């Protein structure tokens, strides 16, 4: 899709937690067309644009949803909150991003997000279920504390409404026992470590990762021993923070010292 610049109306600004707020923008339906998983950019100042994942699949109603982390001490965050609260219209540039869900596919989805990375996955889930309500979807959402699961109710409702959808909430900070609730499976710890203990195969699965480069590549390294293939995993991080090599190099034998130029390795039986 061609990137377009347009003006959108600010319809609502709603606090979901003390740190995250939900924004709904309204514009011409044909002008805000986008693929599930793409992002837009909001203009804060002249020549200053800030990207945010579009947190909804396209429905033709002319609305865009954003989930925004608010950091009062950061200039851009404070400026954005001010604009959204006091201005009725904002300049928007969209769509951008290649980490999208193709239409007409049916592979099981493994969706892994940290924090407000859930916004991107929400759009993917909505599009996938609209096209194929029986598609197998596994959602893993990692946060520091339970209160950071700002859309927990939405995720649990998917898992309760669709037998093929599973929602795993990963809380990094140890807390008191998390109450048993329908539609959620609780885990404690870092997302990469939890995945390592819970997953045993990636065969036939399409994987989407949404989070910081550190989080995304930690998950890639965790999934690599399960037979991860680069073509089956998708993330915006791979575009703006590429890593070479993409997959971790095999660990070398600690007993095997590097050879000097021209040196011939001795056979095992001759090692002292």
C-alpha positions as a printed Julia matrix, in Angstrom:
272×3 Matrix{Float64}:
   0.0     0.0    0.0
   1.14    3.53  -0.72
   1.99    5.59   2.38
  -0.46    8.48   2.77
  -0.55   11.58   4.96
  -3.96   12.65   6.19
  -5.74   14.4    9.03
  -7.69   12.32  11.55
 -10.19   13.31  14.2
  -9.38   12.33  17.8
 -12.52   10.47  18.86
 -11.61    9.17  22.32
  -8.67    9.05  24.73
  -9.14    6.46  27.49
  -6.8     5.46  30.32
  -6.47    1.68  30.48
  -3.89    1.7   33.3
  -1.92    4.53  34.94
   0.73    3.98  32.24
  -1.2     3.0   29.1
  -3.98    4.81  27.29
  -6.16    3.87  24.35
  -6.74    6.3   21.5
  -9.36    6.04  18.77
  -8.87    8.15  15.64
 -11.43    8.63  12.91
 -10.82    9.33   9.22
 -12.05    8.43   5.76
 -12.33    4.66   5.56
 -10.59    4.39   2.2
  -7.74    6.65   3.36
  -6.88    4.62   6.47
  -6.75    1.24   4.73
  -4.02   -0.96   6.23
  -2.99   -4.58   6.63
  -3.16   -6.32  10.04
   0.17   -5.8   11.77
   1.08   -2.46  10.19
   1.77    0.79  12.02
   1.15    4.5   11.57
   3.06    7.65  12.51
   1.68   10.65  14.38
   3.13   14.12  13.82
   4.24   15.75  17.08
   6.12   18.68  15.59
   7.09   19.65  12.07
   9.28   16.8   10.76
   8.86   14.84  14.0
   6.83   11.67  13.53
   6.38    8.93  16.14
   5.34    5.35  15.17
   2.59    3.31  16.86
   1.18   -0.08  15.98
  -2.4    -0.02  14.74
  -4.29   -2.02  17.35
  -7.25   -3.03  15.2
  -7.93   -4.9   12.01
  -9.53   -2.91   9.24
 -13.32   -3.07   9.41
 -14.32   -0.29   7.02
 -15.68    1.94   9.79
 -12.98    4.6    9.39
 -11.54    4.08  12.88
  -7.98    3.44  14.05
  -7.09    2.21  17.54
  -3.76    2.83  19.29
  -2.35    1.63  22.63
   0.19    4.16  23.9
   2.64    3.81  26.79
   2.84    7.1   28.69
   6.2     8.16  30.13
   5.64   11.56  31.82
   9.39   12.23  32.02
   9.9    11.83  28.27
   9.37   14.92  26.14
   7.72   13.15  23.2
   5.36   11.22  25.46
   4.25   14.31  27.34
   3.81   16.26  24.11
   1.73   13.48  22.56
  -0.55   13.23  25.58
  -1.05   17.0   25.44
  -1.91   16.92  21.73
  -4.36   14.07  22.11
  -6.07   15.7   25.06
  -6.33   19.27  23.77
  -6.48   19.0   19.99
  -9.32   17.59  17.94
  -7.31   16.71  14.83
  -3.88   15.21  14.18
  -1.74   14.58  11.11
  -1.23   10.87  10.5
   1.04    9.03   8.08
   0.19    5.42   7.16
   0.45    2.56   6.53
   3.98    1.32   7.23
   5.52   -2.02   8.17
   6.03   -5.4    6.52
   5.24   -7.54   9.56
   1.71   -8.32   8.4
  -0.7   -11.23   8.31
  -1.26  -12.44   4.74
  -4.81  -13.27   3.7
  -5.8   -16.77   2.69
  -3.42  -18.65   4.99
  -4.33  -21.21   7.64
  -1.09  -22.11   9.48
  -1.26  -22.07  13.28
  -0.16  -18.73  14.74
   2.26  -18.28  17.63
   1.94  -14.64  18.74
   4.41  -13.3   21.32
   4.27   -9.75  22.7
   5.75   -7.68  25.51
   3.94   -4.68  26.97
   2.13   -2.55  24.4
   3.44   -4.88  21.69
   0.07   -6.52  22.33
  -1.46   -3.79  20.14
   0.04   -5.24  16.97
  -0.99   -8.76  17.89
  -4.54   -7.63  18.65
  -4.95   -6.48  15.05
  -3.55   -9.79  13.79
  -5.89  -11.84  16.01
  -8.93   -9.85  14.91
  -8.1   -10.3   11.23
  -7.28  -13.99  11.59
 -10.51  -14.82  13.44
 -12.63  -12.79  11.04
 -11.23  -14.69   8.07
 -11.06  -18.13   9.69
 -12.69  -18.55  13.14
 -11.16  -22.03  13.44
  -7.54  -21.0   12.95
  -5.25  -22.19  15.75
  -3.85  -19.18  17.67
  -1.57  -19.16  20.69
  -1.09  -15.75  22.36
   1.79  -15.16  24.77
   1.72  -11.72  26.44
   4.63  -10.78  28.72
   4.48   -7.95  31.28
   6.37   -6.91  34.38
   3.37   -6.93  36.72
  -0.17   -8.26  36.58
  -1.6    -4.73  36.37
   0.24   -4.2   33.06
  -2.12   -6.63  31.3
  -4.23   -3.66  30.21
  -6.38   -5.73  27.79
  -6.5    -8.96  29.77
 -10.29   -9.12  29.55
 -10.19   -8.96  25.73
  -7.59  -11.73  25.51
  -9.48  -13.96  27.93
 -12.72  -13.42  26.01
 -11.05  -14.68  22.8
  -9.87  -17.81  24.6
 -13.32  -18.42  26.06
 -15.18  -17.8   22.81
 -12.87  -19.85  20.55
 -11.67  -23.33  21.51
  -8.74  -22.89  19.11
  -7.39  -19.75  20.87
  -5.12  -20.02  23.92
  -4.01  -17.07  26.02
  -0.82  -17.29  28.08
  -0.07  -14.39  30.44
   3.58  -14.17  31.48
   4.22  -12.01  34.56
   7.91  -11.33  35.15
   7.73  -10.05  38.73
   6.89  -12.8   41.23
   3.56  -12.01  42.85
   1.13  -13.66  45.19
  -0.64  -16.64  43.66
  -2.43  -15.55  40.51
  -6.08  -16.48  40.75
  -7.45  -19.11  38.41
  -9.6   -17.43  35.78
 -11.32  -18.86  32.72
  -9.47  -18.17  29.48
  -5.96  -17.52  30.84
  -2.93  -19.68  31.61
  -0.52  -18.01  34.02
   3.28  -18.17  33.89
   5.92  -16.37  35.94
   9.36  -15.32  34.72
  11.01  -13.89  31.63
   9.19  -14.6   28.39
  12.16  -16.29  26.68
  12.75  -18.59  29.65
   9.07  -19.46  29.91
   8.88  -20.28  26.19
  11.93  -22.53  26.53
  10.19  -24.52  29.25
   6.78  -24.73  27.57
   7.3   -25.23  23.82
   8.63  -28.36  22.17
   8.02  -27.87  18.43
   7.56  -25.09  15.88
   6.66  -27.28  12.94
   4.18  -25.62  10.59
   3.76  -22.55  12.82
   3.92  -18.89  11.77
   5.44  -16.74  14.52
   4.96  -13.02  15.18
   7.07  -11.16  17.76
   6.26   -7.67  19.07
   8.52   -5.94  21.57
  11.94   -4.38  22.02
  14.94   -5.69  20.02
  16.34   -7.28  23.18
  13.11   -9.14  23.89
  12.6   -10.21  20.28
  16.1   -11.6   19.76
  16.06  -13.32  23.17
  12.94  -15.17  21.97
  14.56  -15.97  18.61
  17.54  -17.47  20.43
  15.21  -19.49  22.67
  13.21  -20.82  19.71
  16.24  -21.61  17.52
  16.96  -25.04  19.12
  13.37  -26.07  18.32
  14.13  -25.88  14.6
  13.23  -22.24  13.99
  13.47  -21.22  10.33
  14.04  -17.53   9.6
  11.2   -17.41   7.06
   8.59  -18.49   9.64
   9.2   -15.67  12.13
   8.13  -12.05  11.64
   8.79   -8.81  13.53
   9.21   -5.1   12.8
  12.46   -5.35  14.75
  14.02   -7.26  11.86
  13.62   -4.15   9.69
  14.81   -1.38  12.02
  17.31   -3.37  14.11
  18.57   -6.26  11.93
  20.99   -8.77  13.44
  23.71  -10.67  11.59
  23.69  -13.59  11.87
  19.96  -13.8   12.44
  20.06  -17.16  14.2
  22.59  -17.79  16.99
  25.76  -19.56  15.95
  26.15  -23.14  17.22
  28.12  -23.3   20.43
  31.7   -24.4   19.88
  33.32  -27.3   21.72
  35.06  -25.77  24.76
  37.74  -28.49  24.55
  38.57  -27.63  20.97
  41.01  -24.71  20.82
  41.02  -22.64  17.62
  43.54  -23.82  15.03
  46.42  -21.67  13.94
  46.79  -21.09  10.18
  48.01  -24.29   8.56
  47.59  -26.4   11.74
  45.97  -29.84  11.41
  43.59  -30.97  14.12
  44.77  -34.02  15.99
  42.54  -37.08  16.13
  40.53  -37.67  19.34
  42.66  -40.59  20.44
  45.81  -38.48  20.34
  44.47  -35.74  22.6
  46.29  -35.64  25.93
